[in-house]
Amino acid sequence: MTRPSAQTTPGELAAFVNDHFSGRGISPDGVIAQSWYRSVVEHRLDPGAASRENILSAEDIRRHQQQHQHYLAIASQGVSGLAKRVAPAGFAVLLSDEHGITLDSRLPSQPDDYTRSGLVIGARWDESLVGTNGIGTTLAAAQPLIIHREEHFLTSNFRLSCSVAPIFDAQGLLRGCLNATCLNSDGPRESQYLTLQLVILYARLIENAHFRQSYRDRLTLSLKPIDDIADLANEQLLALDEGGRVIGANRAAFVAMNHAARQTLVGLPIDSLLPVTVSELLRLTQGGARGVRLRALHDEALLDVGLRIPSEQHRQPPPVVARPAPLAHPDLQQLAGADVRLQQSVRHVRKVIDKGITILITGETGTGKEAFARAIHHASSRRDAPFIALNCAAIPETLIESELFGYRAGSFTGASKKGMKGKLELANGGTLFLDEIGDMPAHLQTRLLRVLAEREISPLGAEVPVALDVQVVAATHQDLHTMVREKHFREDLFYRLAGMNLTLPALRERSDRAELIDRLLAVQQDAQGVRLAPEARQYLLDHPWPGNIRQLLNCLRYAVALAEGGVIDLECLPAEVLAPPPASLPSTDRPWAGSLSEQLSDDEARRLHATLRRHRWNISAAATDLGISRSTLYRKMKKQGVIPPNNQP
């Protein structure tokens, strides 16, 4: 058997692959072959071994995301933008950190197969743990890669086809990667090439946003070859100090200027790259008000050059003034804002607080369910006791039971010597928030119902039950009524949880969108003095916001990072906000083909009734099913005399 050395030649790698992987019937390129070699020789992995559960606990996930909060805030718009373009084709989109731990994910509409394959937040894809894979091997090679089916090291990952691009920060350090993965791709490896190009594009957009945020207090140059069609992924960015020397550059600039090592470019005066000094640049661009065309010295390409100078607030640090510490969490009144329906709901919530009534919060993803749960806790007499949150969708099914109920020392092999308190016991005297309750496994629904009825828990290995005094607040974006009817959720547990139902409206349905945008912008870091241009404000008001307030927050963080001169204009908004709403994709589970507008008008009333009843008169869900907007659905309901049951006289 050939044993390649650390400096393996192509011939040695080929022999190694033939010795160990001849049964796969593929000839991997050098990067993948080298990864296979590392997986066997360095990491001592077995390609036939079962895939292990390498997923962080819910608490570790939260802690990890907090540590990468700045990176996530900038990158999340790129993750969402890529997902909008590839999720309809069956791709999951993942964002990882530099250690291969997934920080963010967007899954297709039927996510179960993807979560079972480990495509979830908190999964660890380091090459040393699972061998050759999209995320881990891209981080190891520091270059974009396709890892297609049998190119994965573990046979348990053969159904995955991954297109991945690394993400570098403004200092040239690897921060993580962006990944689009599909399952059971029948096509050849080459069929993933266009997906890879799209992933690379969004990874570069994330890098450029990070660059602009990092050097917002410095002179920055944007260089674009004039003979190229505008390509945001290849925009060259340079940051300069006051003396005109390069202090930072994005990857496109390193590549274009043939500087493989960051240090060989950093420190160079700008007039060694362009036939101009900083003073001349300021004069030619009229202080950054206009672009100029200059010839690059390194290859004489003609470039469009834009200069950005920092605003006064960045060039001169503001004086330190004493300010009151901000509230850790907004209260119920702040969350309700000026929306009349939410204000009424908050009045009802205040009346049931401290009355021993469980509260079920429903609403679309991103509407602020956890924020309301925390506000309910702080408005109660339990405010000084713990607020404990458990996301039932973010924890593997095998771990939810121990997370919820805990165990005592020595209760099973491998258990902690000190035991572990479950979330219910940790919340004793306070509030337990069960997020995504609709994803709780059936057997745990039974145990939770018993706990709520008996007000005591029995951790694994405990000799006597533990008395429980806890306020339970649950939340879900799913239609629990339908889940109960289809036997996916226990009816008795539903009524036990829904002592009061607090329904949060989608952002597009709130009457105070304008005030909410201004309020959220004002609290963003580095947003002091930043204002919205009228056209940008209009785009924010008109956008449907499928991700609701969470998406709006990420959009505003991104826009503030890109704002120049204290103004957020259209160029500062994410592409998904500027793009027109995509046409609805045809769905095979609809009872008839085509959108509502394509159906015969004399059938409209019957079809409207059928669809609305199927979605329990949820206007948003029915409009999505029919492939039309909510406003169009309302018009057609009015035209056909279709009246919701609650509004009938």
Secondary structure as GFF3:
##gff-version 3
##sequence-region A 1 649
A	DSSP	alpha_helix	10	21	.	.	.	ID=ss1
A	DSSP	three_ten_helix	22	24	.	.	.	ID=ss2
A	DSSP	alpha_helix	30	37	.	.	.	ID=ss3
A	DSSP	pi_helix	38	42	.	.	.	ID=ss4
A	DSSP	alpha_helix	58	67	.	.	.	ID=ss5
A	DSSP	alpha_helix	69	86	.	.	.	ID=ss6
A	DSSP	three_ten_helix	87	89	.	.	.	ID=ss7
A	DSSP	beta_strand	91	97	.	.	.	ID=ss8
A	DSSP	beta_strand	102	106	.	.	.	ID=ss9
A	DSSP	alpha_helix	112	116	.	.	.	ID=ss10
A	DSSP	alpha_helix	127	130	.	.	.	ID=ss11
A	DSSP	alpha_helix	134	141	.	.	.	ID=ss12
A	DSSP	beta_strand	145	148	.	.	.	ID=ss13
A	DSSP	three_ten_helix	149	151	.	.	.	ID=ss14
A	DSSP	three_ten_helix	155	157	.	.	.	ID=ss15
A	DSSP	beta_strand	160	168	.	.	.	ID=ss16
A	DSSP	beta_strand	174	183	.	.	.	ID=ss17
A	DSSP	three_ten_helix	189	192	.	.	.	ID=ss18
A	DSSP	alpha_helix	193	214	.	.	.	ID=ss19
A	DSSP	beta_strand	219	225	.	.	.	ID=ss20
A	DSSP	three_ten_helix	232	234	.	.	.	ID=ss21
A	DSSP	beta_strand	236	240	.	.	.	ID=ss22
A	DSSP	beta_strand	246	249	.	.	.	ID=ss23
A	DSSP	alpha_helix	251	256	.	.	.	ID=ss24
A	DSSP	alpha_helix	262	265	.	.	.	ID=ss25
A	DSSP	three_ten_helix	270	272	.	.	.	ID=ss26
A	DSSP	alpha_helix	278	284	.	.	.	ID=ss27
A	DSSP	beta_strand	292	295	.	.	.	ID=ss28
A	DSSP	beta_strand	302	308	.	.	.	ID=ss29
A	DSSP	alpha_helix	312	315	.	.	.	ID=ss30
A	DSSP	alpha_helix	332	336	.	.	.	ID=ss31
A	DSSP	alpha_helix	340	352	.	.	.	ID=ss32
A	DSSP	beta_strand	359	362	.	.	.	ID=ss33
A	DSSP	alpha_helix	369	378	.	.	.	ID=ss34
A	DSSP	beta_strand	387	391	.	.	.	ID=ss35
A	DSSP	alpha_helix	397	405	.	.	.	ID=ss36
A	DSSP	beta_strand	406	407	.	.	.	ID=ss37
A	DSSP	beta_strand	420	421	.	.	.	ID=ss38
A	DSSP	alpha_helix	423	426	.	.	.	ID=ss39
A	DSSP	beta_strand	431	435	.	.	.	ID=ss40
A	DSSP	three_ten_helix	437	439	.	.	.	ID=ss41
A	DSSP	alpha_helix	442	454	.	.	.	ID=ss42
A	DSSP	beta_strand	456	457	.	.	.	ID=ss43
A	DSSP	beta_strand	466	467	.	.	.	ID=ss44
A	DSSP	beta_strand	471	476	.	.	.	ID=ss45
A	DSSP	alpha_helix	480	485	.	.	.	ID=ss46
A	DSSP	alpha_helix	491	497	.	.	.	ID=ss47
A	DSSP	beta_strand	500	503	.	.	.	ID=ss48
A	DSSP	three_ten_helix	507	509	.	.	.	ID=ss49
A	DSSP	alpha_helix	513	522	.	.	.	ID=ss50
A	DSSP	beta_strand	531	532	.	.	.	ID=ss51
A	DSSP	alpha_helix	534	542	.	.	.	ID=ss52
A	DSSP	alpha_helix	548	562	.	.	.	ID=ss53
A	DSSP	beta_strand	567	568	.	.	.	ID=ss54
A	DSSP	three_ten_helix	570	572	.	.	.	ID=ss55
A	DSSP	alpha_helix	575	578	.	.	.	ID=ss56
A	DSSP	three_ten_helix	596	598	.	.	.	ID=ss57
A	DSSP	three_ten_helix	601	603	.	.	.	ID=ss58
A	DSSP	alpha_helix	604	614	.	.	.	ID=ss59
A	DSSP	alpha_helix	619	626	.	.	.	ID=ss60
A	DSSP	alpha_helix	630	640	.	.	.	ID=ss61
A	DSSP	three_ten_helix	645	647	.	.	.	ID=ss62
###
